[in-house]
Amino acid sequence: MFQVAALIARYLYPVILFAFTAMGFYLYLVKPSASTCRDFYVYQLVIIVLFNLLSLFLILAKMIETGRNTGEWLDMERIRIVGIYLAEMILMYVLLCTVHRNTNRLLWNCVYMLLSVSFILLYRLNIEEAGKQVMWIAIGFTAANMVLLIFRGRWIWKIPSWFFLGISLGLILLPFIFPSEANGALNWVSVKGISFQPSEFVKLTFAFFLAVLYTGKNKLTSVIEAGVVTVVLALVLLKQNDLGALLIFGILAWMMTYDYTGWDLVLWGGALLVGLAGLAAYRFVSHVQTRFDIWLDPWTDINGSGYQIIQSLFAIVNGGWFGLGLYQGVPGYIPVNTSDMIFSVIAEEMGMICCIELLLIYLLMFLFVLETGRRERNTFRRNLLIAFGVLFMSQTFIIVGGVIKLIPLTGVTLPFISYGGSSLFSNFVTIAIIEAVIRLYRIDREEARKRERESIRNKEIKETVRSLREREDQLGAFHFEDPF
């Protein structure tokens, strides 16, 4: 039964993801009426439910097949994890429909779909990490709710840039105080058994810093200040061998500066600077040189330094367009397959069509955030939306580009899909802040419409009063003679 179900799912997964993505782009491009939008949001939720039901059916079929072979029909731990996951997804939807009614359903539907893909893959790869991911979904969504409530206050948007700069520098230096090295990079902190990656949170505070700084009138001074801070952060990250975060921060500062100034010199000069910095890093930093050499020719050391990227390429080719089917691949050969290399697992078991559709979901979220920022009149909030959009898309591009050997591979996570508490937490907070900005935009728009209606009403009243006075003046101009 499982083999038949897996075969059918190979072709159903691309159809389900295509329907979801097509509806999303229809809503984004056409911008239909509010009632039509609500209908399509419901349709997307139905598709998400179908995706989860299909995945759970495959899980059940696999458990039955395993039970026949081992005699253990029920694994209560696996059932418990599935139950908690379903309860979380339902609770998230209920809270967003009641407590936070003004949130954008399209954006959250994309999050639901990515989380659904994440859960089924982690459940298939590593049940222990799937259980931890479920826990982090609960923590991340709780944090998102707190952010949505806190950011209702206008005071949060008046915090000066130096505050975010101080937090950024403090967090980025933590790995030197509480070191916890992983995969050759000193970018983790471990305090009393609790580990996290500070750079995931520095991305948010650095984005806030640039968003506030680039509201200033003196462009040259602001650009110089941002450049100094970016160089300091880059040197610290280089010392920690956190090349993924270094690249993300550099792209963020580059794109934000170009958007702020509009100078072509920043665009082309930034590209030249990135190239020179990469050349210098290759020349003087052995870790960078190793990554670059592996990217150029991983085949010279198949079982050593090139093993990771070669196994990724094998998995992608092995999967083809429709994939081998869930539980049908051999992801155990792919190193770090639940976090950095999870895209290779998707390609092998779900196929390149599903991979392309997932990338389109990321693109849809990116375009939606940028368009919202374009409409925003408040400079700080506009800058923040652009910063988060750039962060989101650059992180996706860096990890996917590395996995398919388009660029040198660096250790970053695929948003909302890869395993990782710090990453998932920061992603939830990012989405919550975006939603808070959207909410304020809607409030400001409603207030502007209200003022416009009041202005029109006052103008109509003034016109009426003026007309009555003119009528009175006309009547007063008549003189009646006494006939007697």
RORO-698073 format. One record per residue (C-alpha): residue in one letter; x, y, z; residue number from 1. Coordinates in steps of 0.25 Angstrom, whole numbers, m for minus. Layout:
// residues N
> type,xx,yy,zz,seq
> A,X,Y,Z,NUM
...
***
This chain:
// residues 484
> type,xx,yy,zz,seq
> M,0,0,0,1
> F,11,10,3,2
> Q,18,8,m10,3
> V,5,11,m17,4
> A,3,23,m8,5
> A,17,29,m10,6
> L,15,27,m25,7
> I,2,35,m26,8
> A,8,46,m16,9
> R,20,48,m26,10
> Y,10,54,m36,11
> L,0,60,m26,12
> Y,10,69,m18,13
> P,14,77,m31,14
> V,m1,79,m34,15
> I,m4,83,m20,16
> L,8,93,m19,17
> F,4,98,m33,18
> A,m10,101,m29,19
> F,m5,109,m16,20
> T,5,117,m24,21
> A,m4,120,m35,22
> M,m15,126,m26,23
> G,m4,134,m18,24
> F,1,141,m31,25
> Y,m13,143,m36,26
> L,m16,150,m23,27
> Y,m3,158,m24,28
> L,m4,162,m39,29
> V,m19,164,m41,30
> K,m23,170,m27,31
> P,m37,166,m28,32
> S,m48,170,m19,33
> A,m48,168,m4,34
> S,m59,157,m4,35
> T,m51,150,m15,36
> C,m38,151,m7,37
> R,m45,144,5,38
> D,m50,133,m4,39
> F,m36,130,m9,40
> Y,m30,131,4,41
> V,m40,120,8,42
> Y,m36,112,m4,43
> Q,m22,113,m1,44
> L,m24,108,13,45
> V,m32,96,7,46
> I,m20,93,m1,47
> I,m11,93,11,48
> V,m20,84,18,49
> L,m20,74,6,50
> F,m4,75,6,51
> N,m4,71,21,52
> L,m14,60,19,53
> L,m7,54,8,54
> S,6,55,16,55
> L,0,49,28,56
> F,m6,38,20,57
> L,8,34,15,58
> I,13,35,29,59
> L,2,25,33,60
> A,5,16,21,61
> K,20,16,25,62
> M,16,12,39,63
> I,8,1,35,64
> E,18,m4,26,65
> T,29,m3,37,66
> G,19,m10,47,67
> R,18,m22,37,68
> N,33,m23,37,69
> T,36,m21,52,70
> G,23,m24,59,71
> E,23,m10,65,72
> W,10,m4,60,73
> L,9,8,68,74
> D,20,18,72,75
> M,14,27,82,76
> E,25,37,81,77
> R,23,39,66,78
> I,8,40,68,79
> R,10,50,79,80
> I,18,59,70,81
> V,8,59,59,82
> G,m3,62,69,83
> I,5,74,74,84
> Y,8,79,60,85
> L,m7,79,56,86
> A,m11,85,69,87
> E,m1,97,67,88
> M,m5,99,52,89
> I,m20,100,56,90
> L,m17,109,68,91
> M,m8,118,59,92
> Y,m20,120,49,93
> V,m30,122,60,94
> L,m22,133,67,95
> L,m19,140,54,96
> C,m34,140,51,97
> T,m38,145,65,98
> V,m27,153,72,99
> H,m20,158,60,100
> R,m31,160,50,101
> N,m24,170,42,102
> T,m12,161,38,103
> N,m10,158,23,104
> R,m15,144,20,105
> L,m7,143,8,106
> L,6,144,15,107
> W,2,135,26,108
> N,m3,125,17,109
> C,11,124,10,110
> V,17,122,24,111
> Y,7,111,27,112
> M,11,104,14,113
> L,26,105,17,114
> L,24,100,31,115
> S,16,88,25,116
> V,27,84,16,117
> S,37,86,27,118
> F,30,77,37,119
> I,28,65,27,120
> L,42,66,23,121
> L,48,66,37,122
> Y,38,55,41,123
> R,44,47,30,124
> L,58,50,33,125
> N,60,51,48,126
> I,48,49,57,127
> E,56,55,69,128
> E,59,68,61,129
> A,44,68,56,130
> G,40,68,71,131
> K,49,80,74,132
> Q,44,87,62,133
> V,30,86,66,134
> M,34,92,80,135
> W,41,103,73,136
> I,29,106,64,137
> A,21,108,77,138
> I,32,117,83,139
> G,34,125,70,140
> F,19,127,68,141
> T,17,131,83,142
> A,28,142,80,143
> A,21,146,68,144
> N,8,149,76,145
> M,16,157,86,146
> V,23,165,75,147
> L,9,168,68,148
> L,4,173,82,149
> I,16,181,86,150
> F,17,187,72,151
> R,3,193,73,152
> G,10,204,81,153
> R,15,216,73,154
> W,27,218,83,155
> I,34,206,77,156
> W,36,213,64,157
> K,43,225,71,158
> I,55,217,77,159
> P,68,223,72,160
> S,78,216,63,161
> W,89,215,74,162
> F,80,206,82,163
> F,79,196,71,164
> L,94,197,68,165
> G,98,194,82,166
> I,89,182,82,167
> S,95,177,69,168
> L,110,179,74,169
> G,106,172,87,170
> L,100,160,81,171
> I,111,158,70,172
> L,122,158,81,173
> L,115,147,90,174
> P,122,135,83,175
> F,135,140,88,176
> I,130,141,102,177
> F,122,128,102,178
> P,128,120,90,179
> S,122,108,84,180
> E,128,104,71,181
> A,120,97,60,182
> N,125,92,46,183
> G,138,100,47,184
> A,130,113,50,185
> L,130,121,64,186
> N,116,126,62,187
> W,109,119,73,188
> V,106,122,88,189
> S,104,112,98,190
> V,100,116,112,191
> K,96,105,122,192
> G,92,96,111,193
> I,84,106,103,194
> S,90,108,90,195
> F,86,119,79,196
> Q,92,126,68,197
> P,94,141,70,198
> S,95,145,56,199
> E,81,141,53,200
> F,76,152,63,201
> V,87,162,58,202
> K,80,161,45,203
> L,68,168,51,204
> T,75,178,59,205
> F,84,182,48,206
> A,72,184,39,207
> F,66,193,49,208
> F,79,201,50,209
> L,79,203,35,210
> A,65,206,34,211
> V,66,217,45,212
> L,79,222,40,213
> Y,74,224,26,214
> T,63,233,30,215
> G,73,244,32,216
> K,74,256,22,217
> N,90,256,21,218
> K,92,244,12,219
> L,107,245,12,220
> T,108,245,27,221
> S,98,233,28,222
> V,105,225,17,223
> I,119,227,24,224
> E,113,223,38,225
> A,106,211,32,226
> G,119,207,24,227
> V,127,207,37,228
> V,118,199,45,229
> T,116,189,33,230
> V,132,187,32,231
> V,133,185,47,232
> L,122,174,47,233
> A,128,168,35,234
> L,142,167,41,235
> V,135,160,54,236
> L,128,150,45,237
> L,140,147,37,238
> K,148,144,50,239
> Q,136,135,54,240
> N,137,128,40,241
> D,122,131,38,242
> L,122,134,23,243
> G,107,132,21,244
> A,104,143,31,245
> L,115,152,25,246
> L,109,151,11,247
> I,95,153,16,248
> F,99,166,24,249
> G,108,171,12,250
> I,96,169,2,251
> L,86,176,12,252
> A,96,188,14,253
> W,98,189,m1,254
> M,84,189,m5,255
> M,79,198,6,256
> T,89,208,3,257
> Y,86,208,m12,258
> D,71,210,m9,259
> Y,74,221,1,260
> T,83,229,m8,261
> G,79,225,m22,262
> W,93,227,m26,263
> D,98,218,m38,264
> L,112,219,m31,265
> V,107,211,m19,266
> L,101,200,m28,267
> W,114,198,m37,268
> G,124,202,m26,269
> G,117,192,m17,270
> A,118,181,m27,271
> L,133,185,m29,272
> L,135,185,m14,273
> V,129,172,m12,274
> G,138,166,m23,275
> L,150,172,m16,276
> A,146,167,m3,277
> G,144,153,m8,278
> L,158,153,m14,279
> A,165,158,m2,280
> A,157,148,7,281
> Y,161,137,m3,282
> R,176,142,m3,283
> F,177,143,13,284
> V,166,134,19,285
> S,169,119,17,286
> H,154,116,21,287
> V,149,125,9,288
> Q,160,119,0,289
> T,155,105,3,290
> R,141,108,0,291
> F,144,115,m13,292
> D,153,103,m18,293
> I,142,93,m14,294
> W,132,101,m22,295
> L,141,102,m34,296
> D,145,87,m34,297
> P,139,78,m24,298
> W,142,65,m32,299
> T,157,66,m28,300
> D,153,61,m14,301
> I,140,54,m15,302
> N,141,47,m1,303
> G,147,59,6,304
> S,144,74,4,305
> G,136,72,m8,306
> Y,127,61,m2,307
> Q,116,70,2,308
> I,113,78,m11,309
> I,115,65,m19,310
> Q,105,57,m11,311
> S,95,69,m13,312
> L,97,69,m28,313
> F,95,54,m28,314
> A,82,56,m20,315
> I,77,67,m29,316
> V,80,59,m42,317
> N,74,46,m36,318
> G,61,53,m33,319
> G,58,58,m46,320
> W,46,66,m49,321
> F,36,58,m40,322
> G,45,52,m30,323
> L,46,38,m25,324
> G,35,39,m15,325
> L,35,42,0,326
> Y,43,31,7,327
> Q,48,26,m6,328
> G,61,34,m7,329
> V,75,32,1,330
> P,76,46,8,331
> G,86,39,18,332
> Y,97,41,8,333
> I,94,56,9,334
> P,102,63,20,335
> V,94,73,29,336
> N,82,69,22,337
> T,72,75,32,338
> S,77,89,31,339
> D,87,94,21,340
> M,85,83,11,341
> I,70,81,12,342
> F,67,87,m2,343
> S,75,75,m7,344
> V,65,65,0,345
> I,53,73,m6,346
> A,59,71,m20,347
> E,62,56,m18,348
> E,49,52,m12,349
> M,39,63,m17,350
> G,45,67,m30,351
> M,50,79,m37,352
> I,36,84,m40,353
> C,33,85,m25,354
> C,46,92,m23,355
> I,43,102,m33,356
> E,29,104,m27,357
> L,35,106,m13,358
> L,44,116,m19,359
> L,32,123,m25,360
> I,26,124,m12,361
> Y,38,131,m6,362
> L,38,140,m18,363
> L,23,143,m15,364
> M,26,147,m1,365
> F,38,155,m5,366
> L,30,163,m16,367
> F,18,165,m6,368
> V,27,171,5,369
> L,34,180,m6,370
> E,21,185,m11,371
> T,16,188,3,372
> G,28,196,5,373
> R,27,204,m8,374
> R,13,208,m3,375
> E,17,212,11,376
> R,19,227,13,377
> N,26,226,26,378
> T,41,226,23,379
> F,45,217,35,380
> R,35,207,33,381
> R,37,207,18,382
> N,52,204,20,383
> L,49,193,29,384
> L,40,186,20,385
> I,51,187,9,386
> A,62,182,18,387
> F,53,170,22,388
> G,50,167,8,389
> V,65,167,4,390
> L,69,158,16,391
> F,58,148,13,392
> M,61,147,m2,393
> S,76,148,0,394
> Q,77,136,10,395
> T,68,128,1,396
> F,77,131,m11,397
> I,90,128,m3,398
> I,86,114,2,399
> V,79,110,m11,400
> G,90,115,m20,401
> G,101,108,m11,402
> V,93,95,m12,403
> I,92,95,m27,404
> K,106,100,m28,405
> L,103,113,m34,406
> I,111,120,m23,407
> P,121,115,m13,408
> L,113,107,m2,409
> T,111,115,11,410
> G,104,110,24,411
> V,91,117,25,412
> T,77,112,26,413
> L,65,111,17,414
> P,54,120,23,415
> F,43,113,30,416
> I,47,99,25,417
> S,61,96,30,418
> Y,63,91,44,419
> G,68,101,54,420
> G,62,108,66,421
> S,69,122,65,422
> S,66,122,50,423
> L,51,119,52,424
> F,50,128,63,425
> S,56,140,56,426
> N,47,137,43,427
> F,34,137,52,428
> V,38,150,58,429
> T,42,156,44,430
> I,28,152,39,431
> A,21,158,51,432
> I,29,171,49,433
> I,25,172,35,434
> E,10,169,39,435
> A,11,181,50,436
> V,16,190,39,437
> I,4,186,30,438
> R,m5,188,41,439
> L,0,202,43,440
> Y,m1,205,29,441
> R,m15,201,29,442
> I,m18,210,41,443
> D,m11,222,35,444
> R,m19,220,22,445
> E,m32,219,29,446
> E,m29,231,37,447
> A,m25,239,24,448
> R,m38,234,18,449
> K,m46,239,30,450
> R,m39,253,30,451
> E,m42,254,15,452
> R,m57,251,17,453
> E,m57,261,28,454
> S,m50,271,19,455
> I,m60,268,8,456
> R,m72,269,18,457
> N,m66,282,24,458
> K,m65,288,10,459
> E,m79,284,7,460
> I,m84,291,20,461
> K,m76,303,16,462
> E,m82,303,2,463
> T,m96,302,8,464
> V,m94,313,18,465
> R,m88,322,7,466
> S,m100,319,m2,467
> L,m110,322,9,468
> R,m103,336,12,469
> E,m103,339,m2,470
> R,m118,336,m3,471
> E,m120,345,9,472
> D,m112,356,3,473
> Q,m121,355,m9,474
> L,m134,355,m2,475
> G,m129,367,7,476
> A,m126,375,m6,477
> F,m141,376,m10,478
> H,m148,389,m5,479
> F,m164,389,m4,480
> E,m171,402,m6,481
> D,m183,405,3,482
> P,m195,406,m7,483
> F,m203,416,3,484
***
